[in-house]
Amino acid sequence: MYDDEIKALNKWFDDEERDYFTSFNGEEYIVDESEIDDFCNLLRELDQDLIGIPCMVDKSGIWFSKNDLRNASHY
């Protein structure tokens, strides 16, 4: 992802209405399971050519780093 897309993503994480467990600490992102749909919708809006982001997934959510965003795959 490009820097402007990452900044928009960070702004989404800063929204006070986000679930308590959805967070960004400067390097690591965590998306709670309750917000995965909203997160995926945001990604489609930000980057329509995005194929995927290297991440860890389990039943409680998704984890990835800022470096993973920079290494995201595009068409």
C-alpha positions, 0 to 999 in steps of 0.5 A, spaced: 500 500 500 502 507 498 503 512 504 496 516 503 492 509 503 496 507 510 494 514 512 487 513 511 487 506 514 490 509 520 485 514 521 480 509 520 483 505 526 483 512 530 476 513 530 473 513 537 467 508 535 472 502 533 471 496 538 476 496 544 480 490 541 481 494 534 487 498 535 494 500 532 500 502 536 504 505 531 507 498 528 502 493 529 494 493 527 489 489 530 482 488 527 477 485 532 472 480 529 466 484 530 469 489 525 472 485 519 466 487 514 467 494 515 475 493 515 474 489 508 469 495 505 475 500 507 480 496 504 476 496 497 475 503 497 482 505 499 485 500 494 481 497 488 487 493 486 489 490 492 490 482 492 492 481 499 496 483 505 500 478 509 497 477 516 495 472 521 488 470 522 484 467 528 477 466 530 478 473 534 481 477 529 486 479 524 493 482 526 498 485 521 504 490 521 505 496 517 511 493 514 505 488 511 501 493 509 507 496 505 508 489 502 501 488 500 500 484 493 496 488 487 494 486 481 
